[in-house]
């Protein structure tokens, strides 16, 4: 299997998505809550209007990604989260239930990262390896495997923190706080990326060429 082309950006910054990633994370919940509050002043169908607006927003973001022929994974996650959240809110008739989808996503992500570490296929390596043009060769490098495994625990912690922050906000019905929470979470993602990079560099032994160049032992070793 041929390796993918190398991404020229910082090895772990590809995970954050830049300003576009921030917009895709923040815009749907902000528009949902804002539409719900504004529409509530003029209509008895504020929740339905908010659901339609957020679904259209997610669809538009997805179309823009497709037009630009970019990787769909991030926006597919957003679309799935918006769709499930809209279903929860529509089923219960309570706008705050829209955000339970995000909590479930956080829990699922934490479990997935934890299990991947235990199975010795840390998700951080699975994600970053192909982006750096190394395919799966990183897993044949014992040092890189250890480094990715240790750094992946930071992503488990990140997902757990996200869930723990959202749950009391939902239970107390604090829609405004839930709408702006993704900005705070995005800052946590940036810190997690920085922490992951530090853990990887600290774990790799002196002289290792780095994550772009896995050291694969020869059969004779």
N, C-alpha and C positions, 0 to 999 in steps of 0.2 A: 504494500500500500504506500503510495507516494505521500510525502508530507505536504501540508498546505503551505502557501507562501507566508513568510515571516511578517508579522505586524510590526510596523516601525515605531509604534508608540511605546511608552513605558510598559514593561511586561504585565503589570497588574492594573494599570490605569484603564485597560480595555474593559475591565469589569464594571466601571462606574458609568460609562456611557456619555460622559461629557454633559454639556448643557442640554442636549437633546434628551439624554436619559433622565435628567432632572425634570424637564418639562413633562415627559411621558409618565413620570411617577407622581408628580404633584398636580398636574392639570385635571385629571378625572375627578379625584375626590373634592378638590376645590370647587369645580364647576357643579358637582352634584349637590354639595351643601349650599352653595350660593344660590343656585337655581331653586332649591327647595325653600329657602328662606324668602327669596323675592317672589316666587310664584305663590307662596302661601298667603301673601297680602292681597292677591287678586283672584285666586281660584281655590276651589275645594279639591282640586286634583294636583296639588303641588308635588306629591311624591311621584305620581305617574309622569309628570312633566320632567322632573329631575332625572328619572330613570331614562327617559327617551334622550335627553340631552347628553347624559354620560355615555350611553351606548353609541350615539352618533359620534361623540368625541373619540371614543376608542376606535371606532371604525375608520374615522378620518386619519388618525395617527397610524393605523395599520396600512392604509392605502398609500400614505406618504412613504412609508418604509418600502412597500412593494415597488412603487414608482422609481425610487432611488436604488433599487436592487440591493438593499442592505440586508444584513443578517436579521431574520425575523424572530429570533428566540425571545429577545427582550420584550418586543411589542406583543408577541403572542401571549406572554405571561401577563402583560397588562390587560389585554383583551379578555383573557380567561378570568382574571380577577374581577374585572368590571362586570362581566356577564354573570358570574356566580353571585357577586354582591348584589346586583340588580335583582336577581331571582330571590335572594333572601329577603330583601326589602319589600319586593312585590308580594311575596307570600305572607309575610307577617304584617304588612301595612305600616311598618315602623321604619323610618329613614335610618335610624342608627344601626339597624341590623345589616345594612349595606356593608359595614366594616368588618363583620364576622368573617367574610371571605378572606380578608387580609390576614386575620389571626390564624385561620386554618392554613393559609399558605405559609406563614411563618413557621408554624409547628411542623408542617410537612417538610419544609426546607431544612430545619434543624435535624429532623430524623434522617433525612436523606444524606446530609453531610456526615452525621455520626456513623451511620451504617457503612458509608463508603470508606471511611477511615478504618473501621473494623474489618472490612473486606479487602483492605489494602489496595483500594482503587479510589484514593481521595479525590473528591469532586473538584477541588481546586486544580489539581493536575490534569484531570479530564478536560476541564474548561480551558486552562491556560496553555497546556501543551500544544494542541492544534493551532491556537492563535499565534504561538511563537514559532510555528513551523517544525516542531519536533514530533508531531504525531503522538504515538504512544511510547516512543523510545525512552521518555522520562522514567517510565515504570521499571525499565531494566537497569536504571542507575539507582543503587541502594541509597545513596545520599540524597538524591532528589526525591525519591519515594518518601524518605523520612521527613524531609523538609516540607513537602506538600502536605503530608499527614499532620504534622504539628500545626502548620498554618491553617489548615482546614478547621481546626477546633475553634479558631477565632470566628469563623462564619457560623458555627453552631451557636456560639454565645450571642452573636449579633442577632440571629433569628429569634432566639429565646427572649432577648431584651425587647425586640420589636413587639412580640406577642404580649409580654408582661406590661408594656406601656399601654398598648391599645385596650386591653381587657377592662381595666377600671374606667377608662374613658367611655367605653361602650356602655358599661353597666350604669354609669351615671348620666348617660345621654348627652355628653359634651360634644356635640357635632362640630362646633367651630374648632375645637382642639384637635379632633380627629382629622379635619380637613387640612390643617397645617402640619400635622405630625410628620408627613413624608419629608418635609424640609429638614426636620431634626434627624430623621432616619438616614437621609442622604448624607448628612454630615458624619453620622456613625459609619456609613459605608466607606467614606473617605478615610476615616481613622482605621477601619478594619483593613483596608487595602495597605495603608502605610504599615500597620502592625504585621500584616502577612509578609510583606516584603522584608521587614526587619527580622522576622522569625526565620524566613528562608535563608537570608544571608548569614544569620548567626548559626544556623544548623549546618550549612554546607562547610566542608573542611577547607582549610587554607589551600589555595591553588586550584580549587574547582573552577572550571570555566564559566559556570553559571547556568541558569535555566534554559538558555537558548542552545546550550551544547551539552547534552547528557553524556556522561561517561559510561559507556556500555562495556562491561567486562567481556573479553574475548572468551570463546569456549575453552581455551586452554587454562584460563585463570581459575 
